[in-house]
Amino acid sequence: MTTATKVKTAIKEVVAGNNLDYQLSEDIMKAIMGGEVSDVEIATLLTALRLKGESIDEISAFADVMRAFATQVEHPTDSLDIVGTGGDGANTFNISTTSSFVIAAAGIPVTKHGNRSASSKSGSADCMEQLGIQLDLSADEAEEVLEKTGMTFLFSQKYHPAMRYVAELRRQMGIRTVFNILGPLANPANCNYQMLGVYDSALIEPLIQVLKKLGLKRAMVFSGDDGLDEITLTTTSHVATLRDGEINYFVFNPKDYGFDYCQLEDLVSGEPAENAQITREILQGTRQDAKSDTVLLNAGLAIALVKDGYSLGDGIEEARQLIQTGAAAKKLEEVIQASQTV
């Protein structure tokens, strides 16, 4: 079957409401990443997939191909990525970016993969740049920063050159597509640990299954019941965990750990410079409010996921101590310095 025939077959199947099998999904994504599929065909397929709902096999195959086409980053130890799908439209401050420094300060290697803003005012790359972290690093340089500091940032557009075939089309389409889900699944370092926030709780079950299929050791997929792609402080969050092949589900309530609910507007921020300042204040311990508490939750759950024998409460308390002792702020400065001098 030719590529053109496969693409037409895939479109017909998806429009009819049928799921594609792994092999056909893989073939289609390889063709897209190779620039062999027209914009009209890609847009039709992406829209049809969105309306049908992407299956586990479809997402897994697409993610495998994106990883294969990416510039690979080697890492000497198991590392973690903490990332959200975006698309929640809430314009919150950079929660996962700020949390990543706390996690790294806990001795957990962090390979954060991110891009400039797609749906908010400030993406992780925008915030990192404002903090003084050099984005334009080669894979070797990013690896060196990781080895020196236990944390590095991988600027997505540098590591996924094949995405040029869909980047402009995605902007023109202006809707969420499977690529919103794929970005967080396509870390070039192929991390063994992942914290993944999603904008819709319906994505939790399929994505934890995808992460299992991709071979991760441990992962957490979550969605705030307010629609945030984070562990939220405004209400409860639905969570799925993957631990050494076993999947469990639970509802996380901040009140169970001594936190009061806040309003969504308490977590909102603005431009990258403002977000970077918020990140600094939280890590330095000079800001203690709903924003800093939200970082404690997200970093704490990541620490509890990776460290053996840790309860969620243990992880949250360690995150608090890492900020209070200055370790988190020190980690930020280490990463800035290393990225600028590598």
C-alpha positions as CSV (number, residue, x, y, z in Angstrom):
1,M,0.0,0.0,0.0
2,T,1.5,3.4,-1.0
3,T,1.7,6.3,1.5
4,A,-1.0,8.2,-0.4
5,T,-3.3,5.2,-0.1
6,K,-2.5,4.7,3.6
7,V,-3.3,8.3,4.3
8,K,-6.7,8.1,2.5
9,T,-7.5,4.8,4.2
10,A,-6.7,6.3,7.6
11,I,-8.8,9.4,7.0
12,K,-11.8,7.3,5.9
13,E,-11.5,5.0,9.0
14,V,-11.2,7.8,11.5
15,V,-14.1,9.8,9.9
16,A,-16.2,6.6,10.2
17,G,-15.4,6.6,13.9
18,N,-13.0,3.7,13.8
19,N,-9.6,3.5,15.7
20,L,-6.4,3.0,13.7
21,D,-4.2,0.1,14.7
22,Y,-0.7,0.8,15.9
23,Q,1.0,-0.1,12.6
24,L,-1.1,2.2,10.4
25,S,-0.8,5.0,13.0
26,E,3.0,4.6,12.9
27,D,3.1,4.6,9.1
28,I,1.0,7.7,8.9
29,M,3.0,9.6,11.5
30,K,6.3,8.7,9.8
31,A,4.8,10.1,6.5
32,I,3.8,13.3,8.3
33,M,7.2,13.7,9.9
34,G,8.8,13.0,6.6
35,G,6.9,15.8,4.8
36,E,5.0,13.4,2.6
37,V,1.4,14.4,3.6
38,S,-0.4,17.5,2.4
39,D,-1.6,20.2,4.8
40,V,-5.2,19.4,3.8
41,E,-4.8,15.7,4.6
42,I,-3.1,16.4,7.9
43,A,-5.7,18.9,8.9
44,T,-8.5,16.5,8.0
45,L,-7.0,13.7,9.9
46,L,-6.2,15.8,13.0
47,T,-9.7,17.2,13.1
48,A,-11.3,13.7,12.6
49,L,-9.1,12.3,15.4
50,R,-10.1,15.1,17.7
51,L,-13.8,14.5,17.1
52,K,-13.5,10.7,17.4
53,G,-11.1,10.8,20.4
54,E,-7.6,9.5,20.0
55,S,-7.0,5.8,21.0
56,I,-4.2,4.4,23.1
57,D,-2.6,2.7,20.0
58,E,-2.8,5.9,18.0
59,I,-1.2,8.1,20.6
60,S,1.5,5.5,21.4
61,A,2.4,5.1,17.8
62,F,2.5,8.8,17.1
63,A,4.7,9.4,20.3
64,D,7.1,6.6,19.3
65,V,7.6,8.1,15.9
66,M,8.1,11.6,17.3
67,R,10.7,10.2,19.7
68,A,12.4,8.4,16.9
69,F,12.6,11.6,14.7
70,A,13.8,13.7,17.6
71,T,17.4,14.7,18.3
72,Q,18.3,12.3,21.1
73,V,19.7,13.4,24.5
74,E,21.6,10.9,26.4
75,H,21.5,11.0,30.2
76,P,23.6,9.1,32.7
77,T,20.9,8.5,35.2
78,D,17.1,8.1,35.3
79,S,15.5,11.5,34.9
80,L,12.1,13.0,35.3
81,D,10.0,15.4,33.2
82,I,7.2,17.5,34.6
83,V,5.0,19.0,32.0
84,G,1.4,19.9,31.2
85,T,-0.5,19.6,27.9
86,G,-1.5,23.2,28.0
87,G,-4.8,24.1,26.5
88,D,-6.6,24.8,29.8
89,G,-6.9,28.5,28.9
90,A,-6.3,29.6,32.5
91,N,-3.1,31.6,32.1
92,T,-1.7,30.4,35.4
93,F,1.9,31.1,36.4
94,N,4.5,28.6,35.3
95,I,3.7,25.9,37.9
96,S,5.6,22.9,36.5
97,T,8.6,25.1,35.6
98,T,8.9,26.4,39.1
99,S,8.3,23.0,40.6
100,S,11.1,21.4,38.5
101,F,13.8,23.3,40.4
102,V,12.4,22.1,43.7
103,I,12.4,18.5,42.4
104,A,15.9,18.8,41.2
105,A,17.0,20.2,44.5
106,A,15.6,16.9,46.0
107,G,18.3,15.0,44.1
108,I,16.0,13.8,41.4
109,P,17.5,14.5,37.9
110,V,15.1,16.6,35.9
111,T,15.1,16.8,32.1
112,K,12.4,19.4,31.4
113,H,11.1,19.5,27.9
114,G,9.1,22.6,26.8
115,N,8.4,25.3,24.3
116,R,7.2,28.8,24.0
117,S,3.6,29.6,24.8
118,A,0.9,27.9,22.7
119,S,-2.2,28.8,24.7
120,S,-1.0,30.9,27.7
121,K,0.9,34.2,28.0
122,S,4.1,32.4,29.1
123,G,5.3,29.0,28.1
124,S,8.1,27.1,30.0
125,A,10.7,28.3,27.5
126,D,9.6,31.9,27.9
127,C,9.9,31.7,31.6
128,M,13.3,29.9,31.5
129,E,14.6,32.5,29.1
130,Q,13.5,35.3,31.5
131,L,15.2,33.6,34.4
132,G,18.5,33.7,32.4
133,I,18.7,30.1,31.3
134,Q,20.2,29.7,27.9
135,L,17.8,28.0,25.5
136,D,20.0,27.6,22.5
137,L,22.0,24.6,23.7
138,S,23.0,21.6,21.6
139,A,22.2,18.1,22.8
140,D,25.7,17.7,24.1
141,E,25.6,21.0,26.0
142,A,22.2,20.2,27.5
143,E,23.6,16.8,28.7
144,E,26.6,18.6,30.3
145,V,24.3,21.0,32.2
146,L,22.4,17.9,33.4
147,E,25.5,16.2,34.6
148,K,26.8,19.4,36.4
149,T,23.5,20.4,38.1
150,G,21.1,17.5,38.0
151,M,18.7,19.5,35.8
152,T,18.5,20.7,32.2
153,F,16.0,22.3,29.9
154,L,15.3,21.0,26.4
155,F,13.9,23.6,24.1
156,S,11.4,21.6,22.1
157,Q,11.8,23.3,18.7
158,K,15.5,22.5,18.7
159,Y,15.0,18.8,19.2
160,H,12.0,18.2,16.9
161,P,13.0,19.5,13.5
162,A,10.4,17.3,11.7
163,M,7.7,19.3,13.5
164,R,8.3,22.0,10.9
165,Y,5.9,20.1,8.7
166,V,3.0,20.8,11.0
167,A,3.9,23.9,13.0
168,E,2.3,26.5,10.8
169,L,-0.7,24.3,10.1
170,R,-1.3,23.9,13.8
171,R,-1.3,27.7,14.2
172,Q,-3.7,28.1,11.4
173,M,-6.1,25.4,12.7
174,G,-6.2,27.1,16.1
175,I,-7.7,24.1,17.9
176,R,-6.4,21.4,20.3
177,T,-5.2,18.4,18.4
178,V,-3.3,15.2,19.2
179,F,-0.1,17.2,19.1
180,N,-1.1,19.0,22.3
181,I,-0.9,15.5,23.9
182,L,2.2,14.3,22.0
183,G,4.5,17.2,23.0
184,P,4.7,16.0,26.6
185,L,5.2,12.4,25.5
186,A,8.1,13.1,23.2
187,N,10.9,14.2,25.5
188,P,14.1,13.6,23.6
189,A,15.7,12.2,26.8
190,N,13.2,9.4,27.0
191,C,12.7,9.9,30.7
192,N,11.9,7.0,32.9
193,Y,9.8,9.2,35.2
194,Q,7.1,11.7,34.3
195,M,4.6,14.1,35.9
196,L,2.0,14.9,33.2
197,G,-0.9,17.3,33.7
198,V,-3.8,17.2,31.3
199,Y,-6.6,19.7,30.6
200,D,-9.4,17.1,30.6
201,S,-9.8,14.3,33.1
202,A,-11.0,12.1,30.3
203,L,-7.4,11.9,29.1
204,I,-6.0,10.5,32.4
205,E,-6.8,6.9,31.8
206,P,-5.6,6.7,28.1
207,L,-2.5,8.6,28.8
208,I,-1.4,6.6,31.8
209,Q,-1.9,3.5,29.6
210,V,0.2,5.2,26.9
211,L,3.0,6.0,29.4
212,K,3.0,2.3,30.4
213,K,3.1,1.3,26.8
214,L,6.1,3.6,26.2
215,G,8.0,1.8,29.0
216,L,8.2,4.4,31.8
217,K,9.1,3.1,35.2
218,R,6.9,5.5,37.1
219,A,4.5,8.3,36.1
220,M,1.6,10.4,37.4
221,V,-1.1,11.8,35.1
222,F,-3.5,14.3,36.7
223,S,-6.1,17.0,36.0
224,G,-7.5,19.5,38.4
225,D,-11.2,19.3,38.8
226,D,-11.2,23.0,37.9
227,G,-9.8,22.1,34.5
228,L,-6.2,23.0,35.2
229,D,-3.5,20.8,33.8
230,E,-1.8,20.8,37.2
231,I,-2.4,19.5,40.7
232,T,-4.7,22.4,41.6
233,L,-5.2,24.3,44.9
234,T,-8.7,25.5,44.0
235,T,-10.4,22.1,44.5
236,T,-9.6,18.4,44.2
237,S,-7.6,16.7,41.4
238,H,-8.0,13.3,39.7
239,V,-4.8,11.4,39.6
240,A,-3.5,8.1,38.0
241,T,-0.1,6.7,39.0
242,L,2.1,4.1,37.2
243,R,4.5,2.3,39.5
244,D,6.6,-0.5,38.1
245,G,3.8,-1.7,35.8
246,E,0.9,-1.2,38.2
247,I,-1.7,1.6,37.7
248,N,-3.8,3.1,40.4
249,Y,-6.3,5.9,40.6
250,F,-7.2,8.4,43.4
251,V,-8.5,11.8,44.1
252,F,-6.1,14.3,45.7
253,N,-7.5,16.8,48.1
254,P,-5.1,19.6,49.3
255,K,-7.2,20.0,52.4
256,D,-6.0,16.5,53.5
257,Y,-2.5,18.0,53.8
258,G,-3.3,21.2,55.6
259,F,-3.9,23.5,52.7
260,D,-6.9,25.8,52.2
261,Y,-8.5,26.1,48.8
262,C,-7.8,29.3,46.8
263,Q,-9.6,31.0,43.9
264,L,-8.4,30.3,40.3
265,E,-7.5,34.0,39.9
266,D,-5.0,33.5,42.7
267,L,-2.9,31.3,40.4
268,V,-3.1,33.6,37.3
269,S,-0.1,35.5,36.1
270,G,0.9,37.6,33.1
271,E,3.9,38.1,30.8
272,P,7.1,36.0,31.0
273,A,9.0,38.6,33.1
274,E,6.3,38.6,35.7
275,N,6.3,34.8,35.8
276,A,10.0,34.6,36.1
277,Q,9.9,37.0,39.1
278,I,7.2,34.8,40.7
279,T,9.4,31.7,40.2
280,R,12.3,33.4,41.9
281,E,10.3,34.6,44.8
282,I,8.8,31.2,45.4
283,L,12.2,29.4,45.2
284,Q,13.8,32.0,47.5
285,G,11.0,31.5,50.0
286,T,10.0,35.2,50.0
287,R,6.6,34.5,48.5
288,Q,4.2,32.4,50.6
289,D,0.7,32.4,49.1
290,A,-1.5,30.2,46.9
291,K,1.1,30.2,44.2
292,S,3.9,28.9,46.4
293,D,1.5,26.3,48.0
294,T,0.6,25.0,44.5
295,V,4.3,24.5,43.8
296,L,4.7,22.6,47.1
297,L,1.9,20.2,45.9
298,N,3.2,19.6,42.4
299,A,6.8,19.2,43.5
300,G,5.9,17.2,46.5
301,L,3.9,14.7,44.6
302,A,6.8,14.2,42.1
303,I,9.2,13.6,45.0
304,A,6.8,11.1,46.5
305,L,6.5,9.4,43.1
306,V,10.2,8.8,42.5
307,K,11.5,8.3,46.1
308,D,10.9,4.9,47.5
309,G,9.0,4.8,50.8
310,Y,7.7,8.3,50.6
311,S,4.1,9.2,51.3
312,L,2.5,12.2,49.5
313,G,2.8,14.1,52.8
314,D,6.5,13.2,53.0
315,G,7.1,14.6,49.5
316,I,5.2,17.8,50.2
317,E,7.2,18.3,53.4
318,E,10.5,17.7,51.7
319,A,9.5,20.3,49.0
320,R,8.8,22.8,51.8
321,Q,12.2,22.2,53.4
322,L,14.0,22.5,50.2
323,I,12.6,26.0,49.7
324,Q,13.1,27.0,53.4
325,T,16.7,26.0,53.4
326,G,17.6,27.8,50.2
327,A,18.3,24.6,48.3
328,A,15.7,25.3,45.6
329,A,17.0,28.8,45.0
330,K,20.5,27.5,44.8
331,K,19.5,24.9,42.2
332,L,18.0,27.7,40.1
333,E,21.3,29.7,40.2
334,E,23.3,26.5,39.4
335,V,21.3,25.8,36.3
336,I,21.5,29.4,35.1
337,Q,25.3,29.5,35.6
338,A,25.8,26.2,33.9
339,S,23.7,27.0,30.9
340,Q,25.5,30.2,30.3
341,T,29.0,28.8,30.6
342,V,28.7,25.4,29.0
